[in-house]
Amino acid sequence: MKSPSDKYEANDPAFDSEHGILKNKLGLMDVRKLEQVENHALIQAYDKAALSYSDTHRFTSEDVRNLHKMFLGEIFDWAGDYRIVDISTGDIRWCHARFIEKEMARFDELLAKLTPFSPDWSREEVLAKAAEIHGEFVVIHPFRDGNGRTGRLLTNLLLMQSETSPFQMTAFDNDQDREEYYASIREVWTKAETTKLICFFDRLIPKG
């Protein structure tokens, strides 16, 4: 994965190139401190989101914007807003900013077709549909930051709708998981193929 100074352009007005950090409401200039604050905000977002959406809610792209704002709204002014700059991670250059509105409209159609999730579905069907939604969202990467975490938050809400155990909070904490996740997302990006992502989800999502 790229460091923040590589991921964002130096001329991005939201990026503090001197300190290698995204400008934030809290005035933080230390990357590790910002990560700690974001981790705490993510836990709070999970609690709030779980109470905000019912088991039969049909999700929309507007809900995704709301989830992102729940997560980062106290930290960044742009939380919940689609990015207006191009960004990349590793060798993946995410959807060009000028196409995000169009791609999120398509994503909205996908959510309308596949949600809400049902407890009557098999584990295989749940994993396949979760991977399709998650992979499509992450490849669009509509926000300046927090896309993977917002995508996983959405995925966990869908898993709960189907009465499937959500990801553990410690998932993605180790290098092996992060590398496997990145490889699976790269396959979605290059081949529109979710097989690796389904297998990854199957390993991380508790059975039973």
ABEGO torsion letter per residue (X at the ends): XBBAAAABBAABAABBAAAGBBBBAAGBABAAAAAAAAAAAAAAAAAAAAAABBAABBBBAAAAAAAAAAAAAAABAABGBBBABBBBBEABBBBBAAAAAAAAAAAAAAAAAAOBBBAABBAAAAAAAAAAAAAAAAAAGABABGAAAAAAAAAAAAAAAAGBBBBBAABGABAAAAAAAAAAAAAAAAAGBAAAAAAAAAAABBBX
